[in-house]
Amino acid sequence: MLSGLAQDLGYDKRIEDAKYFEQQRKQKEAMDMAKAAMLADDLEFASGSNPYDAARIKDFSHKKVLEMKALADTNRNWATDPMLRGQIKYLKHELKTGAPILQSLAYANAAKQHAEVMADAAKNPWAYDEDDLKAANAQFEAYRNMDPTK
């Protein structure tokens, strides 16, 4: 039987869990928005929204183009074979909707939202937690400055 003020009700764990689930929800929302924008606009996304993503997208696109080339080189009837044309169409689709591209779009959307929040925080500093804003800035800078070769 517990009594007194020394009880641990697990509020810290609940708060951390709530923050984690909110972060996961925001990530999913950013990815969904990026995917919807990509498919709705039929966008040719040839470069990344930052140097790290640009290098990843370049490598990803290069690999997909090499796969298409290898498929066309080994199967000279690719233009008339519906199955091979379907495979090439799928590879072209992956060029537009691959993970690095969607992640770059999600980052661009998140950066835009982050800039809006930072502008609002400058106008209304009492409405935001300063430590959370500093942590968000540090995360964006760390991602933007990542080395694409690693």
N, C-alpha and C positions, 0 to 999 in steps of 0.2 A: 504494500500500500504506500503510495507516494503522497506526500503532503508538503505544503509550503511553496516557496518561490523557486526551488531548485529543480523544477520539472523541465524536461526537454520535450517540447511538443513537436519538434521536427520542422519548425517554421523556416529555418535556414535552407533545409533540403527542399522544401516546397517552393521557396522563392527561386532557388537555383534551377529546379525543374521547370518552373514557369518561364524563366528567362531562356532556357535551352529550347523549350518547345516553341516559344515565340520566334527565336532565331531560325529554327528549322522551318517554321511557317513562312517567314519572310524570304528565306532562300528559295523555297518551293514556288512562292508567288513570283519572285524575280525570274526564275527559270520558265515558268508558265507564260509570263508576259513576253519574255524573249522568244519563246517558241511561237506564240501567237503572232507576234510582229513579223517573225521570219516567214511564216507560212502565209500570212495575210498579204504581205507586201511583195512576196516572191523576190526577196531581196538577194542580191549577189553580194555576199559579205566577204570581200577579198582581203581585208586587213583587220587587225584586232583593235580594240579600243585602248590598248596600252602595249608597250613593247613586249611584255611577257606573253600576252595572248597572241600578238602578231606573229611571234616566232613559232608558237604552238600551231597556229592556223596554217602557217606556211609549210611546216613539216607534215601536218595532217593532209593538206591539199595535195602536196607533192606525192605522198603515198597513194592517195586515191587516184590521181592521174596515172601513176605508174601501174596501178591495178587495172585501170581501163585500157591502157596501152597493151599490157600483157594479155589481157583477154582478147583484144582485137587482133594482136599479132599471132596468137596461137590458134585463133578461130577466124579464118578469112571470110567465113559466111556469116559473120556477126550482124551484118546489115539486113540479111534476109531471114535469119533464124529468130523467131519471136522470143525464145527463152534467153538467148544471148543478148538481144536488144533489151529485154527486161532487166538482165543483170547490169548492163551498162546504165540504164535509166536509174536503177537503184543506186549505183555508185555516184551518179550525178546528183541524185537527191541527197546522198550523204555529204556531198560537198557543201550543200546549203544548210544541212541540219545536224552536222556532226557535233559531238560534245564540246570541242574547243570553241566552235563558233557560237553555240548557244551560251556557253559560259562567258564569252566575251561580251555578248549582247546583254546578258544578265548583269555583268559587271558595269557596263555602260549605263544601264537603267538604274542600278543601285548607286552609282557615282552621281548621277543626276539628282536622285532623291536625296542623297547625302549632302550635295551642294545646297539644295533647297532648305534642308534642315539646318545646316550651318548658317545660312543667311538669316533664317528665322531666329536662330539662337543668338545671333549678333544683335538682332533687334529686341528680342525678349530673353535676356540671359536668365531671368528668374524661372523660366518655364522648363529649363533643361538641367539635367545633372551634369556638372562640369566634368566629372571623372568619366562618365559614359561618353561624352563628346570627345574627350582626349583619346579614349580607347578606340573609338570608331575611326578617328583620324589616323591613329597609329596603324590600324588594320589596313586602311586604304593605302597608306604610304608603303607598308610592308609588301602588299600585293603588287602595287605598281612598280616597286623597285626589285621584284624578284628576278633572279638570273634565269633566263630561259634555257640555258645550256645545262642546268642541273635538274 
